[in-house]
């Protein structure tokens, strides 16, 4: 008997078991993210790191974000630093990759609904109901945060590479090629650190 998992056809039980384990890991990750969003606090050493990495105009963007997004972005930055990454555009993009979410502030509960809906492959079926239509539009704006954040970063004077990394941070990349350009290599590292945090 074949099973489907995220669009893949699974034929053997051992692979199916692995997929279920992967779903549990993702669920745990989302629960941890939700908890962090509820309990996020920014420490003085975090503030010093933001001041060191971002120019003043870009710092203002960082402080626009919800505390949970700030904490997440700082965790992404710290992961990259622990890996020895030093490219200034990558470090700035780590701090600002989710800044576009500030355009549509959502509560942690609303974010959880969006994430769960995406995980379950939900479609915006409630567009006929005025109350749901309004919420679905907010969710769509929230999902457009890479483009919004990139536009804000450009207005704040960020360099083109930082802007490109912010704009592309949710882009699906194929397997690494033998001669990737700098932007793609940095994007791959940003995505790896983002997934870990």
C-alpha positions as CSV (number, residue, x, y, z in Angstrom):
1,X,0.0,0.0,0.0
2,X,1.4,3.5,-0.9
3,X,1.1,6.5,1.3
4,X,1.5,10.2,0.5
5,X,3.7,12.6,2.5
6,X,4.0,16.3,1.4
7,X,3.4,15.2,-2.2
8,X,5.8,12.3,-2.2
9,X,4.5,8.7,-2.7
10,X,5.9,6.5,0.0
11,X,5.8,2.7,-0.6
12,X,7.6,1.1,2.3
13,X,6.8,1.3,6.0
14,X,10.3,2.2,7.1
15,X,10.2,5.4,5.0
16,X,6.7,6.1,6.3
17,X,8.0,5.8,9.8
18,X,10.8,8.2,9.1
19,X,8.4,10.7,7.6
20,X,6.2,10.5,10.7
21,X,9.3,11.1,12.8
22,X,10.1,14.1,10.6
23,X,6.6,15.5,11.2
24,X,7.1,15.1,15.0
25,X,10.5,17.0,14.7
26,X,8.8,19.8,12.8
27,X,5.9,19.9,15.2
28,X,8.3,20.2,18.1
29,X,10.2,22.9,16.3
30,X,6.9,24.9,15.8
31,X,5.9,24.4,19.4
32,X,9.4,25.7,20.5
33,X,9.0,28.7,18.1
34,X,5.6,29.5,19.6
35,X,6.9,29.3,23.1
36,X,9.8,31.6,22.2
37,X,7.3,34.1,20.7
38,X,5.4,34.2,23.9
39,X,8.4,34.6,26.2
40,X,10.8,36.6,24.0
41,X,13.1,39.0,25.8
42,X,16.0,41.0,24.3
43,X,19.1,41.3,26.5
44,X,21.7,44.1,26.6
45,X,24.2,41.9,24.7
46,X,21.6,41.4,22.0
47,X,21.2,45.2,21.6
48,X,25.0,45.6,21.4
49,X,25.1,42.9,18.7
50,X,22.4,44.7,16.6
51,X,24.3,48.0,16.9
52,X,27.5,46.3,15.8
53,X,26.0,44.6,12.8
54,X,23.4,47.1,11.4
55,X,23.7,50.7,10.4
56,X,21.4,53.1,12.3
57,X,18.6,53.2,9.6
58,X,18.6,49.4,9.5
59,X,18.6,49.2,13.3
60,X,15.3,51.1,13.2
61,X,13.9,48.3,11.0
62,X,15.1,45.6,13.5
63,X,13.4,47.3,16.4
64,X,10.1,47.4,14.4
65,X,9.8,43.6,14.6
66,X,7.9,41.8,17.3
67,X,10.2,40.5,20.2
68,X,9.7,36.9,19.0
69,X,11.0,37.8,15.5
70,X,13.9,39.8,17.0
71,X,14.9,36.8,19.2
72,X,14.6,34.4,16.2
73,X,16.7,36.7,14.0
74,X,19.4,37.0,16.7
75,X,19.4,33.2,17.0
76,X,19.9,33.0,13.2
77,X,22.8,35.5,13.5
78,X,24.4,33.7,16.3
79,X,24.3,30.4,14.4
80,X,26.0,31.9,11.4
81,X,28.7,33.5,13.7
82,X,29.2,30.1,15.3
83,X,29.7,28.6,11.9
84,X,32.4,31.2,11.2
85,X,30.4,33.3,8.7
86,X,31.6,36.9,8.5
87,X,30.2,38.3,5.3
88,X,28.5,41.6,6.3
89,X,25.5,41.2,3.9
90,X,24.8,37.7,5.3
91,X,25.0,39.0,8.9
92,X,22.7,41.9,8.2
93,X,20.2,39.7,6.3
94,X,20.2,37.3,9.3
95,X,18.9,40.2,11.5
96,X,16.5,41.6,8.9
97,X,15.2,38.6,7.0
98,X,11.8,38.6,8.8
99,X,11.4,42.4,9.1
100,X,8.6,42.4,6.6
101,X,6.4,40.5,9.1
102,X,6.1,43.9,10.9
103,X,3.8,45.1,8.1
104,X,1.1,42.7,9.3
105,X,1.5,42.3,13.1
106,X,-0.1,39.0,14.1
107,X,-0.5,37.5,17.5
108,X,1.4,34.3,18.3
109,X,-2.0,32.5,18.1
110,X,-2.6,33.9,14.6
111,X,0.8,32.9,13.4
112,X,0.3,29.4,14.8
113,X,-2.9,29.1,12.7
114,X,-1.1,30.2,9.6
115,X,1.8,27.7,10.2
116,X,-0.7,24.9,11.0
117,X,-2.7,25.7,8.0
118,X,0.4,25.6,5.7
119,X,1.5,22.3,7.3
120,X,-1.9,20.7,6.6
121,X,-2.0,22.1,3.1
122,X,-5.0,24.3,3.9
123,X,-6.5,26.5,1.2
124,X,-8.2,29.8,1.9
125,X,-11.7,28.3,1.6
126,X,-13.4,30.9,3.8
127,X,-13.1,33.7,1.3
128,X,-16.9,33.8,1.0
129,X,-17.3,34.8,4.7
130,X,-16.4,38.4,5.3
131,X,-14.7,37.8,8.7
132,X,-12.5,35.1,7.3
133,X,-11.9,37.1,4.1
134,X,-10.3,39.9,6.1
135,X,-8.1,37.4,8.1
136,X,-7.1,35.6,4.9
137,X,-5.9,38.9,3.4
138,X,-3.8,39.6,6.5
139,X,-2.3,36.1,6.3
140,X,-1.4,36.7,2.6
141,X,0.3,40.0,3.4
142,X,2.1,38.2,6.2
143,X,3.3,35.5,3.8
144,X,4.6,38.3,1.4
145,X,7.0,39.4,4.2
146,X,10.2,38.7,2.2
147,X,9.3,41.2,-0.6
148,X,8.1,43.8,2.0
149,X,11.2,43.4,4.1
150,X,13.5,43.7,1.1
151,X,11.8,46.9,0.0
152,X,12.1,48.4,3.5
153,X,15.8,47.3,3.7
154,X,16.4,49.1,0.4
155,X,14.7,52.2,1.6
156,X,16.9,52.0,4.8
157,X,20.0,52.1,2.6
158,X,21.0,48.4,2.9
159,X,23.4,47.1,0.1
160,X,21.9,45.2,-2.8
161,X,23.2,41.8,-1.6
162,X,21.6,42.2,1.8
163,X,18.3,43.2,0.0
164,X,18.5,40.2,-2.3
165,X,19.1,37.8,0.6
166,X,16.1,39.2,2.4
167,X,13.9,39.0,-0.7
168,X,15.0,35.4,-1.5
169,X,15.2,33.9,2.0
170,X,12.2,31.6,1.5
171,X,13.0,30.7,-2.1
172,X,13.3,27.0,-2.7
173,X,16.8,26.1,-3.8
174,X,17.9,23.0,-5.7
175,X,20.9,21.0,-4.7
176,X,24.2,22.9,-4.5
177,X,26.0,23.3,-7.8
178,X,29.8,23.1,-8.3
179,X,30.1,26.8,-9.0
180,X,27.5,28.7,-7.1
181,X,27.7,32.4,-7.1
182,X,28.2,34.3,-3.8
183,X,24.6,35.3,-3.4
184,X,23.3,31.7,-3.7
185,X,26.0,30.4,-1.4
186,X,25.1,33.0,1.2
187,X,21.4,32.4,0.7
188,X,21.9,28.7,1.3
189,X,23.7,29.4,4.6
190,X,21.0,31.9,5.7
191,X,18.3,29.3,5.0
192,X,20.2,26.6,6.9
193,X,20.5,28.8,9.9
194,X,16.9,30.0,9.6
195,X,15.6,26.4,9.6
196,X,17.7,25.6,12.7
197,X,16.2,28.4,14.7
